[in-house]
Amino acid sequence: LEAVRRDGCAVRYAAVKLQRDREVMLEAVRQDGCTLKYAATEFQRDREMVLEAVRQNDKALDYASEDLRADPVLSPSQAQSNAIAGSGARAPVYVVTEAVAGPGRIIEVVVAAGFCGEEFKTLQLPEDATLGDLAHRLVQQEKSSVVHMVMPGKLDAIGPLDVGRPIVAWTHNVDQTQKDLDAFCTLS
């Protein structure tokens, strides 16, 4: 895995077992999107794998399965502007602790840096804002081009394929997320 983190093309020379390992291939396409060419067919059909590859190199779409090439989320412009980190990617984590309808046509989103972070920020976004819009606001404050996000009622991270989902879907469930986070931080 470390060799692939340094040079995605190293996967070409790896054992077939490693070429069929999803984590290894995700890291390989993050380093060199065109290594999708050497991926197993199942990975060339995997939307998240293809998105990560295209995010790194728009030519990688040529190696995706035919049915995914027309997927708008995987188009080079969309994939490269997607600021939501994929599974296993090295990126800052933000936890949305509150998402409520604010005055006018806005949603006020309160985020904490890290799972047990004490640094809270309140962001105001239009009521029709998506998770992609929220991720873009967060990366403006980071040195990273992508961020992991955890939303109310969903303790696992949101993935890059959730980019178009509206934030308003999480304006309830806030109490449950706070309980989950309190339990997690108590165990840590």
Buried (B, 14 or more C-beta within 10 A) or exposed (E): EEBBBEEBBBBEEBEEEBBBBBEBBBBBBBBBBBBBBBBBEEBBBBBBBBBBBBBBBBBBBEBBBEEBBEBEBBBBEBBBEBBBBBBEBEBBBBBBBBBEEBEEEBBBBBBBBEBEBEEEBEBEBEBEBBBBBBBBBBBEBBEBEBBBBBBBBBBEBBBBBBBEBBBBBBBEBBEEBBEBBEEEEEEE
